[in-house]
Structure formats: C-alpha cells, structure tokens
Amino acid sequence: MLSKIIEDALNNQIRIEAESSQIYLAMACWAEVKGLEGVSNFMYAQSDEEREHMLKLIKFVNERGGHAQISQLAAPNVTFKSIKEMFEKLFEHEVYVSQSINELVHISLQEKDYASHNFLQWYVAEQIEEEAVARTILDKINMIGDDKGGLYLFDRDIENLTVTTAAANTPQ
C-alpha cells in the first residue's frame, strides 16, 4: 500500500513524464516543419517513450492501492532559434527529470517503501541514459557548428544514434 506522501510524489512524476512526452512532441513538430526529418522521427520516438514511462508509473500507482491522477499539463515551448537551442533545452529538461526521480527515491527511503524504491531504480538508470543521449547529441551539434552539410548528415544519422551507458551494463 502506498503512503499518501509517495502517492502524491508519484502522481507529480506522472505529470512530469506526460509533460516530457509533450516537450518531445513539440520538438518533433518544430523539426519536421524545418525539414529535419531524422530529428523529427527521433523526437516522435522519444515522445512515445516518455508516454510509456508515464503509463508505467500510472500502472504502478494503481497496482499498489493508490489512485493515479491525470493532471493538467504546462504547454511546451513550440519554437526554437536553432537546433542547438532545442537540444540544450532538452538536456536541461532531462536534468530536471533526473532531479525529480532522485527526490522520489529519497522520499521512498524516508517512507521505508522499499517496493517503490526498487521500482524507481529503473527510472534512475533510464535517466542516466537520457542525459547521456542528450549530452552526446549536443557534442555532435557543437562539432557541426554552422556547417549545413554537417547538419544534413547529423539529421540523417540521428535516427540510428545509440549511446551505451555504464548503468546499462549490468553483470550477467
């Protein structure tokens, strides 16, 4: 059974994950109208992934005797000055999500809710990956600079971007 404190914190994270999905969706739309098909496809896929993260939390809350709440979302930014600015905003958002997940883990330990603590470890590892991907993309964009040819190649290659993190390498 979830404590009211954990239930409220998880419901807040449900909202954050939903907003994350919307942020990626807005970025996908912006990239698509700019002719960046690879970036838009990457962002559409990321939006779907964030929605899955939200649904996973919803199911967990409901399965543990809580009541998942679907709340109003803040409208995402829909325009950007550049692809670099867009990915900088994305990275900042992923850092914010990581901080929120870490706070949830802290609350679960304070509440001695070890089932929630265990469940949240997946999100901790996922956020390590999300930040690493955003950082890698920013590194590539910084290498490209103002080179339109480089942007073209980046746009083509981003759909196949893979980043392996230490958190993903679990002992077998």
N, C-alpha and C positions, 0 to 999 in steps of 0.2 A: 504494500500500500504506500502510495506517495504521500509525503507530508505536504501541507499547503504551501510551504516555502519552496520545496522542489517543484511542485506542480506549477506554481507561478513562474519560477525561473525557466522551466522547460517551455511553458507557453510563450514566454518572451523570446526564447530561442526559435520557436516555430515561426514567429513573426519575422525574426531576423533572416531565417532561411528563405522565407517567402519573398522578403524584400531583396535578398541576394538574387533569387531567380529573376525578379523583375529588373534588377540592375543589369544583369547579363542580357536579358531580352531587349532592353532599351539600347544597349551597346550593339547588339546584333543588328537591330534596325538601323542604327546610325551607320554602321559599317556597310550594310547592304546598299543603302542609298548612295554611299560614296564609291561603290564599285569594288569593295573589298570582300569578294565572295568567300574567300578562305577564312578571313577573320569573322565574317558574319556566321558562317557554318560552325566555326569553333565556339562562338558565343551562344548560338542556339543550343548546341550540345551542352554547354556549361549551364545554361538556364535550366534545361531539363534535369541535369544532375543536382542542382540546388533544390529543385522541386522534390526530387527523390529524397534528399536529406530531410526536408520538411516533413514529408509523408512518413519517413522512418520515425521521426520524433512524435508525430501525431499518434501513430500506432502504439509506440512505447507508452506514452502517457495514458492512453485509453486502456491498454492491457494491464497497467499497474493500478487500475482503480481510480485514475484521475479523469478529468474531462478536458480534452484538447480544445483550445479556443482558437477560432479563426478570427483574426482582428483586422482592422483597417490598416492599410499599408501606406507608408510615405511614398510619394511619387518619385521615381528615379530621375536623375538628370538625363535628358534626351539629346543633348548636343555637346560637342567637344570641339576644341580648337584644332586638335590633331590626334593622330593615332597614339602618339606618345602620351598626351594628356589623358586619354581614355584609359590606357593601361596603368598609368600612375594612380588614377582614381580607383581602378580595380584592385591594385596592390594595397592601397590604403584601406579599402573595404575589407579585404581578406585579413589584414592585420587586426582590424576591429572585430571581425568574426572570431578570430583566434582568441582574442582577449575575452570575448563573451563566453566561449567554450571553456576557457581556463577558469573563469569565475564560476561557471556551472560545476566544474569538477571540484572546486573549492567548497562550494555550497553542499555538494553531495557528501563530502567528507565531514563537514561540520554537522550535517544531519545524520551521519552514520548510515547513509543509504548506499550500501556497497553494490547493490544491483544497479542503481543509476550510475554510480562511479564506473563500474565495469562497462556498462553500455556506452558511456561517454568516451571511453578510450578510443573507440573507432573514430569519433569526431576529432579527437586530438591528433591522431595520425593523419586523418584526412586534411586537416588544416595545415600540417607541415607540408604536405604535397601541394595544396592550393597556393600557399605562399611561395613555394619553390618554383612552381609553374609561372606565376606572375613575375617573379624576380628574373627568371630565365628569359621570358618574353621581353621584359624591359631592357635586359642586357643586349638582346638581339636588336631591338629598336634603336638603342643608343649606338650600336655598331653601324647600323644603316645610316643614321644621321638624316640628311636631306636627299639621299640617293634614291631617285624614283625607281631605278632598276632593282635596287636592293629591296625596296618596299614591295615591288611586284613579286620577287622571289619569296620574300617573307610571307606575303599573303597566300601564295601557292603552297608553301610548306607548313604553315601553322596547323593545318588540319591533322598533320601527322606528327605533331610535337609530342614527344614523350620525355618525361622527367622522372628519373628514379631517385627516390629519397632513401636515406638511411632507415627511416621509420617503416618503409615498405619492405625492407629486407628482414623478415622475421626468421629466426632459426627454425630449421625443419627437424 
